Amino acid sequence: MRDRLNELVRASPTPEHGRNVAREYLQALILSSLQRAGAMIPLAFHGGTALRFLFGSPRYSEDLDFALERRAARYDFRAYLQAIRGDLAVEGYAVELKVSDRQAVHSALVSFPGLPFELGLSGHRNRVFTVKMEVDTAPPAGAVLATTVVRRHVTLQLQHHDRASLLAGKLHALLQRPYAKGRDVYDLFWYLSDPTWPAPNLALLQNALRQTGWAGPEVSAQNWREMVRGRLEALPWDQVVADVGPFLEPGAGLDLLTLENLLRVLG
């Protein structure tokens, strides 16, 4: 499998694209390990990487985000990480782990020291690839779960938030994040430009907003678009485009990401 990673990187049109492809390949191996360890029973995959793996978004993502949705099932974050380390060692990868699990959000950095140099993506031997994992052990109530079998580098069976719940999570990030993140905006554009995508799970969105101290009005089917519109109109669009550009596949339509177009699909 190391040979396959080398092939993918060599076939990439630019070093930036090669780094995105390499990180995604490592994410797939980590997800496969989590699946074998039984993590997909208590955990639900969500966030930008879920959007790419499950629905083919043209945006690469850096993190693996999960919510602990089945509390009755056995959950052991550190055991999952050791399973990841062991599985990847068999494939020839050196892995370093940095864990933080004393708060409600359990997080870990899964690092691959020296791998960028080995792949020809960096001239510095000490550079690392890092995949961040986060598990929200006290997620807001209301998410609807689904399970999908998908092949992206490896075959995966992933429990995840359903489409309406994924959109609700993205709206929460957009409304509550204290800074402009172009990846949020691009994902929202991608969601809303698909006329078959369902409306957001408003119960989940309201619970998530309340959990993070939302001071605005109660969200409803009548006002959520206006709430999002107000947030979009306040964003610095040069920063939005600069943030998301490095994470897009070639030809992903960055030139279409304008305030006018986003307000058009928002309706």
C-alpha positions in Angstrom: 0.0 0.0 0.0 3.0 2.3 0.4 3.6 1.7 -3.4 0.0 2.8 -4.1 0.6 6.0 -2.1 3.7 6.8 -4.1 1.8 6.2 -7.4 -0.9 8.6 -6.4 1.5 11.3 -5.4 3.6 10.9 -8.6 0.4 11.2 -10.7 -0.6 14.5 -9.0 -0.4 17.6 -11.2 1.2 19.8 -8.5 2.9 19.3 -5.2 0.0 20.9 -3.5 -2.4 18.4 -5.0 0.0 15.6 -4.1 -0.1 16.7 -0.4 -3.9 16.7 -0.5 -4.0 13.2 -2.2 -1.5 11.8 0.3 -3.4 13.1 3.3 -6.7 11.7 2.0 -5.1 8.3 1.4 -3.8 8.3 5.0 -7.3 9.3 6.2 -8.8 6.3 4.3 -6.3 4.0 6.1 -7.2 5.5 9.4 -11.0 5.1 8.7 -10.4 1.5 7.7 -8.6 0.8 10.9 -11.4 2.5 13.0 -13.9 0.3 11.1 -12.1 -2.9 12.0 -11.7 -1.8 15.6 -15.5 -1.3 15.9 -15.5 2.4 16.2 -18.2 2.9 13.6 -20.7 1.4 16.1 -20.7 4.2 18.7 -19.3 6.9 16.4 -20.9 8.8 13.5 -18.7 10.5 10.9 -19.5 14.1 10.0 -17.8 17.3 8.8 -15.9 18.2 5.6 -14.0 14.9 5.3 -17.3 13.0 5.6 -18.7 15.2 2.8 -15.8 14.2 0.5 -15.7 10.5 1.3 -19.4 9.9 1.2 -20.7 12.3 -1.4 -17.7 13.2 -3.6 -17.2 16.9 -2.7 -14.3 18.3 -4.7 -12.8 19.8 -1.6 -10.1 18.0 0.3 -10.3 18.2 4.1 -7.7 17.9 6.9 -9.5 16.5 9.9 -11.6 13.4 10.7 -14.6 14.5 12.8 -16.9 12.2 14.7 -19.8 12.4 17.2 -20.4 9.8 19.9 -24.0 9.0 19.0 -24.5 5.6 20.6 -23.6 5.8 24.2 -24.7 2.3 25.0 -22.0 0.9 22.7 -18.5 0.4 23.9 -16.3 3.5 23.2 -12.5 3.5 23.8 -10.7 6.4 22.1 -7.2 5.3 23.1 -7.8 1.7 22.1 -8.8 3.0 18.6 -5.6 5.0 18.4 -3.5 2.0 19.3 -5.3 0.0 16.6 -4.5 2.6 14.1 -0.8 2.6 15.1 -0.7 -1.2 14.9 -2.4 -1.4 11.5 -0.3 1.3 9.9 2.9 -0.2 11.3 2.0 -3.4 9.4 1.8 -1.3 6.2 5.3 0.1 6.9 4.3 3.5 8.3 6.0 5.1 11.4 3.2 6.7 13.4 3.4 9.2 16.4 0.3 9.9 18.5 -0.5 13.0 20.6 -3.7 12.5 22.5 -6.0 14.9 24.5 -9.0 13.3 26.0 -9.7 15.1 29.2 -12.4 17.4 27.8 -15.7 16.7 26.1 -14.0 16.7 22.7 -11.4 14.0 22.5 -8.7 14.8 20.0 -5.6 13.2 18.6 -2.9 14.1 16.2 -1.8 11.1 14.1 1.6 12.1 12.7 3.7 10.5 10.0 7.3 11.8 10.5 9.5 12.1 7.5 6.7 10.9 5.1 6.6 14.2 3.0 10.3 13.8 2.4 10.0 10.2 1.4 7.2 11.0 -1.1 9.2 13.9 -2.6 6.8 16.5 -1.4 9.3 18.3 0.9 13.1 18.7 0.9 13.2 18.6 4.7 13.6 15.2 6.3 11.8 16.3 9.5 8.5 17.4 7.9 5.5 15.4 9.0 2.0 14.6 7.7 -0.6 15.0 10.4 -4.2 13.9 10.4 -6.2 15.4 13.3 -9.1 13.3 14.8 -11.8 14.7 17.0 -14.7 13.0 18.8 -17.4 15.1 20.3 -18.5 13.0 23.3 -21.4 15.3 24.2 -22.9 16.2 20.8 -26.1 18.2 20.4 -29.2 16.0 20.2 -31.2 15.6 17.1 -28.8 14.1 14.5 -30.2 11.4 12.2 -27.9 8.5 11.4 -27.2 6.6 8.2 -24.8 3.9 7.1 -23.1 3.9 3.7 -20.6 1.6 2.0 -18.2 3.6 -0.1 -14.9 3.0 -1.8 -12.3 5.7 -1.6 -8.9 4.1 -1.8 -10.2 1.3 0.4 -13.8 -0.1 0.9 -15.4 1.4 4.0 -18.7 1.0 5.8 -19.3 4.2 7.6 -22.0 5.3 10.1 -22.5 9.0 9.6 -24.9 11.9 10.0 -27.5 11.9 7.2 -27.6 14.6 4.6 -30.0 17.0 6.4 -27.9 16.7 9.6 -24.6 17.3 7.7 -26.0 20.5 6.3 -27.2 21.5 9.8 -23.6 21.0 11.1 -22.2 23.2 8.4 -24.7 26.0 9.1 -23.8 25.8 12.7 -20.1 26.2 11.9 -20.8 29.1 9.6 -23.0 30.9 12.0 -20.9 30.4 15.2 -17.3 30.3 14.0 -15.6 33.5 15.2 -13.6 34.0 12.0 -14.0 33.6 8.3 -13.3 30.1 7.0 -13.5 29.7 3.3 -13.9 25.9 3.5 -17.2 26.4 5.4 -18.4 28.8 2.7 -17.4 26.5 -0.2 -19.1 23.5 1.4 -22.3 25.5 1.9 -22.2 26.5 -1.8 -21.7 22.9 -2.7 -24.7 21.8 -0.6 -27.0 24.4 -1.8 -26.1 24.1 -5.5 -27.6 20.6 -5.4 -31.4 20.9 -5.7 -31.9 17.4 -4.5 -30.1 18.1 -1.1 -32.7 18.1 1.7 -33.3 21.1 3.9 -31.2 21.3 7.1 -32.1 19.3 10.2 -33.4 22.3 12.2 -33.8 20.5 15.5 -30.1 19.6 15.4 -29.1 23.1 14.3 -31.0 24.7 17.1 -29.6 22.3 19.7 -26.1 22.9 18.4 -26.5 26.7 18.5 -27.9 26.6 22.0 -25.1 24.4 23.1 -22.5 27.0 21.9 -24.2 30.0 23.5 -26.2 31.3 20.5 -27.7 34.7 21.3 -29.8 35.1 18.2 -33.4 34.1 17.5 -34.8 30.6 17.5 -34.0 29.1 14.1 -36.9 28.1 11.9 -37.8 27.1 8.4 -38.8 30.7 7.8 -35.6 32.5 9.0 -32.6 30.3 8.6 -31.8 31.6 5.2 -31.9 35.2 6.4 -29.6 34.3 9.3 -27.1 32.7 6.9 -27.4 35.6 4.4 -26.5 38.1 7.1 -23.4 36.1 8.0 -22.3 35.7 4.4 -22.6 39.4 3.7 -20.3 40.2 6.6 -17.4 37.9 5.4 -14.2 39.2 3.8 -14.4 37.4 0.5 -10.8 37.7 -0.4 -10.0 35.7 2.7 -12.7 33.2 1.9 -11.3 32.4 -1.5 -7.7 32.3 -0.3 -8.5 29.9 2.5 -10.3 27.3 0.4 -8.3 27.5 -2.8 -5.4 25.1 -1.8 -7.9 22.4 -0.8 -9.8 22.1 -4.1 -9.4 19.6 -6.9 -8.3 21.1 -10.2 -11.3 22.5 -12.0 -13.5 22.6 -8.9 -15.0 26.0 -9.9 -13.3 28.3 -7.4 -14.2 31.2 -9.8 -17.9 30.5 -9.2 -17.5 31.0 -5.4 -18.8 34.6 -5.2 -21.2 36.2 -2.8 -23.7 36.8 -5.6 -23.7 33.1 -6.6 -24.0 31.9 -3.1 -26.9 34.2 -2.3 -28.5 33.0 -5.6 -28.4 29.4 -4.5 -29.4 30.3 -0.9 -32.6 31.7 -2.3 
